[in-house]
Amino acid sequence: MGKLKKVRRKLTKPVEAFGALLVFLFVKILPFKLMRLLGACLGTIVYHIPSQKKLVLANLKVAFPDMPKAEAAKIGKASVIGMVNIFCELIWFNGSFEKIKKYLHIPEDVQKKMDEKNANGRPTVFLPMHWGNWELSSFAFRIVNPTTPCTVITRKLKNPILEKFLMKSRRESDVFFVHDVGGVKKLVKAMKDGESVGLLVDQNTKTHQGGVFGEFFNLPVTISKTASTLAAKFNANVYVFTVRRTKAGFELYTRDLAKDPSEYESKDALNQAFLDVMEQTVRDHPEQWIWLYNRWNYIPKNREDLKEKYPYYAELDQLEYNPE
């Protein structure tokens, strides 16, 4: 059975890649609105898969326990459509940085804020989040920071063919991407050189791999401590930096921390500040966030009393959570 599974996996990867190629060729020839409509149709199908819908609504119930079911369903469906549209949009923009500039709106106040931060001489840690179209964040960063070198850490896809396509698309932004395994040393070097780094920290990090607990929508969740370690060490500029999807295209969205990293009393407090600013970002536009993800996956060892408040997929972790 083990050998059969391995053979099946080997056969599945080229089939997935071939299917992706067909979608790629079809999406590229569509007008922008029809490309978005295709994503909406595919996203609707994905949302109505029972297991996917169950996960989305369970997460929304955790974050917004008093939200009416109809509103939660509307937000959940829009979120899944947005997630599917990320891939359609990435294909549609592939190979055309100028096209991205045409559809991406940079508010004047955001550009002014970026210019001020660049002028203070400090390196930057920006937090893209899985919100809006996060794959366009590196392109947006290059547009508002054309002379600032930037390194972004990312996880490697299991399918090597799709991984190659995605990395090629990302590198068109002239941002340097590194994989999470062994990538921290490269981030440290970039920060020492005064460069900017980007980390997606609105996802689970296992505690034995450097994750620590903080509160997100009133429940403990894990967060990587890499961003807070770098931010504190270099007293970096830190802000949420991502791309909001609009009817006409996209708009750059940023949100700052309440104070500089050096002003927080501990790294735990800084991690909590990250979670707070990301939570407010989600609250601003919940339909833009990826609810199709096991975000509340780990329950602290000493907080089993909270188990009923967690979604069905949550499991007990080996690390305790003792907030200061």
N, C-alpha and C positions, 0 to 999 in steps of 0.2 A: 504493500500500500504506500510505503514511503517513497519508493522509486516511481510509482505511478503519479504521485503528487508532484514530484520534481519534474517529470516529463510534461505534466499538464501545465505547470508554471512556465516552463521553457516555451511551450507552444502558445501560451496565452499572451506573452509579451509581444511577439511580432504581430499577432492578431490585433491587440490593442493599438499598436503603433500604426498598422495599416488602416484601421478604422479612424485613428486620429488624423492620418494623412488625407483621407477622403473628406473628413470634416474641414480640414485646413483649406483644401482646394475650393470647397464649396463656399465657405465663409468669406474667403478673400474676394470673391466676385460680387458679394452682396453690397448694396448701399448700407449706410450706417444704421438707418432705422430698421431695415429688414434684418440686419445682423442682430440687433437688439431684440427684435421680435422673435427670431429663432431661439435666442437664449431664453426668452420668457417662456416659450413653448416647452423647451427641454427642461427648464427649471420647474415648471408646473408639474411635469411628469415625475420628476425626481421628488418633489415635495409630497406628492400623493402616494409614494411608496410607503406602505404602513410603517416600516421600521424607521425610515427617515423622518416622517411626520411625527412619530412618537418621540424621537430624540429632540427635534426642534421645539415642540410644545412643552416637553419636560423642562428644557432649559429656560424657556420663557416663563414658566411657572415659578422657577426658582428666583429669577431676577425680578419678576413683576407678579407676585402672588395674587394681587387684587385685580389684575387686568382681565377684562371681559374676554371670554373665549373667542368671540368673533374678531376682536381686535388682535388677539394673539395669533390667530390663524392668518390674518391679513399680513401682519409683520413677518411671521414665519415664512409664508409663501414668498414675500418680496425678498427676504434674505436669501432663500435658496435660489431664486431667480438671479439675484445679484451674483451669487457664487458661481453659477453656471456661466453667466455673462462675462465673468473675468476671463475665462478661457476663450470665449468667442472674441472678446475685445482684444486680447493679447494676439490672437491669430490675425485679426483684422488690421492691427497696427504694425504687425511684424515687418521689419525692414524699413520703416518710415518714421523716423524721429520727427520730421517736419509735420507729419499728419497728427502726431500726438500733440504738438504745440498748438495746432489749429483747434483741437477739441478740448484742450485743458485751459481752464480759466485760472489765472493767478490774481487774487484780490490785491489791490494796491497796499493795503495795510499789512498783509502777510509778507509781501516782497520787502516792504520797509523794515519789518521786524527781522527778517532774515539778514538784511544788509547790516542792521545794527549789531546782531549777534556775531556776524562774521568779522566785524570791525573790532570786537573786544579782545581778539587774539587768543581766545580759548578754543580747544577742540570741542566737537559736538557729538553727543549721543542722541540720535533720533529714533523714535519708536514708531514704526509704520503701522502696526496693528493689522489684524485680519478684519478690516473694515473698509467699505467702499471697494475700490479696486486697488489693493495693496501692491499688485505687480507693477503698477504705474508709478509707485512712490519713488523709485530710484530715478525714473525719467524726470519727475517733478523736481526732485532734489537737484539734479543736474541743471535744470532750467533756472532755478532761483539761486543756485550756487555754482555758476559755470566754471569758476577757477579753483574750487575747493575739492581736493581728492577725497574720495569716499570709499569705504569698505563695508559691505553688508554680509552678515552671516546667515546662512540658509541651510535647510535640511535637504539631503540628497534623496531624490525619488528612487523607488525600487526599479522602475522600468528604465533601463539605460538609454533607450532610444528617445523616450519622452524627456528624460533628464537632459539629454544633449540639446534637444530643441529648446527647452525652457531656459537653460543656461545661455544659449546663444542669443535668445531674445532679450534676456536681462542685460547681457553685456553690451548690447547696442546703446544702452544709456551711458556708456563710458564709466560705469561704476564697477568697482572690483568686487566680485562675489566669491566667498569662500564657504566651504561646507563646515557644519558645526563641529564635526570630529576634527580636533586639532586646530580649529579656527581661532580660538581665544588668543593664542600667542600672536597671531597676525593682527588681531584687533588691538592688542597692547602696543605693538610696534607702530601701528597707524596712529594711535593716540599720542605716543611719544613724539611722532613726527608732526603733530598738530593737525592731523587730518580728522575727518568725520567718520563715524561708524553708525551703522543701523542694525537694530536687533528687534525681532518680533518677540515680545515678551508677554503677549496676552494669550499664551498657551501653556499647557502643563509641562513642567520639568520634574522628572522623578527625583525624589529626595536623595537617592543614592548617586544621582548624577549632578548634584549641585542645586537642586530645587529647595526653596524654603517656603514656609507658609506666610500668607498675609490674607486680608479680608477683601472679598470682591462680592458686591451685592449682599453684604452681611453674612457671608459664609467663608470659612477658610478655604483657600485654593493655593496651589503651588505656583511659584514664579522663579525663573532663573535669577540667580544673584549676580550674574556676569555684568549686566547693565549698571547696577548700583555700585558694584566694585569699581568699574571703570570710571563712572561719573564722579564718585567720591575721590578716587585717587588723583584725577586730573581736574577736579572742579569744573566739569564740562558744562556747556550749554546743553540742556535736556528739554525735549518737547515731543509731544505726539505730532507726527508728521505723516499724513496719509491723504488719499485722494477720494473725495466724495463723488458718488455717481449722481448726475443730474439728468434732466430730460434732454438737454442739448448736448451733453457730453460729460465733463468732469470739472470739479473745482478743488483746488488745493485747500486742505483743512489742517490747521495746527492748533495745539493747545499746550500752554506752558505749565510747568510746575508752579506751586505757590511761592517757592523761594529757591535760591541756589542750592546745589547738592551739598556744599560745605556747611550750610546752615542747619542741616538735619543732624539730630543728636546721635544717630546710629544708622548702619546700613539697613537694618530692619525698618526703621522709620522711612528711609528713602525708598525701599521696596514698596512700602505701603503707599507712599506718595505716588509712585508709578501706577499702582492699582487704582488709586482714587481718581487720577486724571484720566485713566483709560475707562473707568466706570462712567465718568461724566460724559466722555465721548460717546459711549454706547447709549447712554440715556438721551443724549441730544438727538441721535438718529438711530434708533434700535434696528430699523429695517436694513441698515448698512452693515451690521455686524454679522459674523458667521455663527449662527445658532446651531448649525449642523456640525457640532463638535463636542466632545466630552470634556467640557471645561471644568466642571465640578467633579473631577474624577477621583480625588483622594480626600479621605477624611482623616484628620489628625488622630493619632493613637489615643490621645487623652480626651477626645471630643466625640466619642461614640454616642453621646446623648443627643447630638445634632443629626444623627443618621436620617431621621424621618424628614428633615428639611432638604436633604440632598436628593438629586434625581436617582432613578432606579439603577443606573450603571455605576454609581459611586462605590468605592471599596476602601477598606480601612488601611491606612498607611502605617509604617513603623516609626514615623517621626512625630513627636508631640508638638503642639502649638501653644506657646505661653506668651501672649502679647504683653508688651510692657505697659 
